Amino acid sequence: MENQDPAVVDVIKASGESTLEKAKAKAKTKFDQFINISLNIAVTGKTGSGKSSFVNALRGLHDDDDGAAPTGVTETTKMPDMYEHPEMPNVKIWDLPGIGSPNFKAKKYLKDVNFNTYDFFIILNSERFMEHDIMLAKEIRKQKKSFYFVRSKIDNDMNSEKKRKGFDEQKVLSKIREDCQKNLKELGDTKVFLISSCDLEKYDFESLQNTLEDELPEHKMYALLQAWPVCSAASLEKKINMFKRMIWAASLASAAVAVIPLPGVSAACDVGMVVLFLTRCYYAFGLDERSLTRLSEKVNKPHLKDLAKSKFVTAIREKALTRLQASAALAAIATVEYLLSLLPVVGSAAAAGLSFATTQYLLREGVNDLANTARLIRKEAGLPYVY
């Protein structure tokens, strides 16, 4: 039993009908959380620091894409603007008004932007952090929420510094980081993440992801990992392993309806779960058209999209996942499942087991197919990859 959720496996190992029911209920709750748990990310900072571009980057969009947060040299955000993640509507990223005005008051600001809405705050600045950044961080900390300092537009700094004689990228990055941290010293040992919204694979974007993973509750971390852009080989592998672990919860949850003696009910639910689960997988791994177009443009390899033609990728794109379930073997399992569900206790448990096995098989095959496709594309793009 590799990559399974330990909590789920503990329940599976136990015996008895009541324990099975508890296991299914727990699995259903876990799966529902995995799909539906909300995550609200607040992005704030000085006007002109690149907040909107950062919001767009988190959503996998260019600044000029349809639905992107508007950008500009003047303040474009007067009230909190909410942007849903294009494929994970439970993840919302909020572009908050700038905080650089002379009359800035942190407590009033947090009240005006509905402080309790957000799970954590990202405080952005494209230069050194100033007094209003510190004031805001102190107020957020006082109200017992997390904040993260992000120094944006690092690509602009690098382009400027490259013109100097003896340019050393690591030395420039260290200097920027130390300058930021020096201004924030009254907050204690505070991390500063150096980021370019134009190139998330560089600098500290992955480090920010790792920090958020460590500090968020588990169910919120699941939402983050699904929606967070693939920024490295390690980032992709984390997503793959997360989906593999969740297969057990999804399969057990599918078994919950196998005891209902109605033709087609269990099979229909299984298909719905498979479609939902693998579609999330498809977007999380960056296999959708928009993500592949963006990657192709970045590495100047238009043919990358042609590599995304595996069985499950094609089925998801053509909205034909149900065909994968309609083979003779699986149809036979569904029929036996229905007949067994008419029997008391033992039949119900057997039907649940068949439902579990069917769903687990499809999900395992699907995740492996999508994962291998994503790895292949990454390798062909000339980016670091892990096997």
Buried (B, 14 or more C-beta within 10 A) or exposed (E): EEBBBEEBEEBBEEEEEEEBBEBBBBBBEBBEBBBEBEBBBBBBBBBBBBBBBBBBBBBBBBBEBEEBBEBEEEBBBEEBBEBBBBBBEBBBBBBBBBBBEEEBBBBEBBEEBBBEEBBBBBBBBBBEBBEBBBBBBBBBEEEEBBBBBBBBBBBEBBEEBEEEEEEEBEEBBEEBBEBBBEBBEEBEEBBBBBBBBBBBBBBBBBBBBEBBBEEBEEBBBBBBBBBBBBBBBBBBBBBBBBBBBBBBBBBBBBBBBBBEBEEEBBBBBBBEBBBBBBBBBBBBBBBBEBBBBBBBEBEEBEEBBEBBEBEBBEBBBEEEBBEBBEEEEBEEBBEEBBEBBEEEEEBBBBBBBBBBBBBBBBBBBBBBBBBBBBBBBBBBBEBEBEE
